[in-house]
Amino acid sequence: MKKENQKLMLKAGYASIGLTAAIIILKIFAFILTNSVAVLATLFDSVQDLMTSSINLFAIKQSLIPADKDHRFGHGKAQAIGGLVQAIIIFLSAIILMTQSCQHWHNHQVPDVFSFGTILLCLTIVPTILLVRFQKKVILKTNSLSIRADSTHYTGDIWMNSGVILSLIFSALFQIEWLDILFGIGVGLYLCKTTWEIAKSSIEVLMDKEMPQPIQEQIKQIVLSINSVQGIEELKTRQSGSCLFIQMKVLMNSHLTLKQAHYQSDIIEHKLKSVFHDSEIILHLEPDSK
């Protein structure tokens, strides 16, 4: 199952890169034909998508490398390092985009909505929807943080491109030339927000932030449901790539033999892995003093 999940993650990575490259070509022609700063905004976003998806694929490949003698806990944090690089690229794209928007405002450049470029922009939405649907299926099977982040971004692209088309139509029909420019600046601010979210998530992984409280409670309920377990102490969790690390001290019935206690620890691991498929579990068994 693990190898199958790895193949799915790689397929999703290659699919996003191939699709984005095709979309960039369409958007370049769309911008040339429409001269719209809003279309330019989506072009910058797609170029940024291509860069981040490429980094994302590289990070996924690195994170799937098995643990070795120098990296006993695997290479999962490569995805977080890739996330920081993505954040820098997105931020630079946002700065360039907002600069271009201000320049169009100064030059009073008006977009040409009634052109073949608008049709090309419409064509980019359909394949993006298909990609997001495929990514959702991969996420359900692999629980990959990288694919989830990619899918969230492409979902935003669908809404962004739809908004650009609407802004072009309203700019042409009601002669509101500043609407197109304002949308470009708005997208730039949205990219800055995305930068912060990606950087924050990456830093949390690198700093081994604890998993959310609901996940911790779920872990406790699973372990405490086993009859021989009397309690749990010092539960520690962290995420590295798609792998969840769970570490805890388990208080066992003091009348158990070493063989019986070992058998019970196998049951605990099996139950946890049945819920958290890609996980590494470290247990320290202690007799309950009570």
Protein Blocks (a to p, Z undefined) as FASTA:
>chain_A
ZZmmmmmmmmmmmmmmmmmmmmmmmmmmmmmmnopaklmmmmmmmmmmmmmmmmmmmmmm
mmmpccdfklmnojmlmmmmmmmmmmmmmmmmmmmmmmmmmmmmmnopacdfbbfklmmm
mmmmmmmmmmmmmmmmmmmmnopaklmmmmmmmmmmmmmmmmmmmmmmmmmmnopaklmm
mmmmmmmmmmmmmmmmmmmmmmmmmnopacdfklmmmmmmmmmmpmklnbdehiacddeh
jbccddddddddfkbcfklmmmmmmmmmmmmmmmmmpacddddddddfZZ
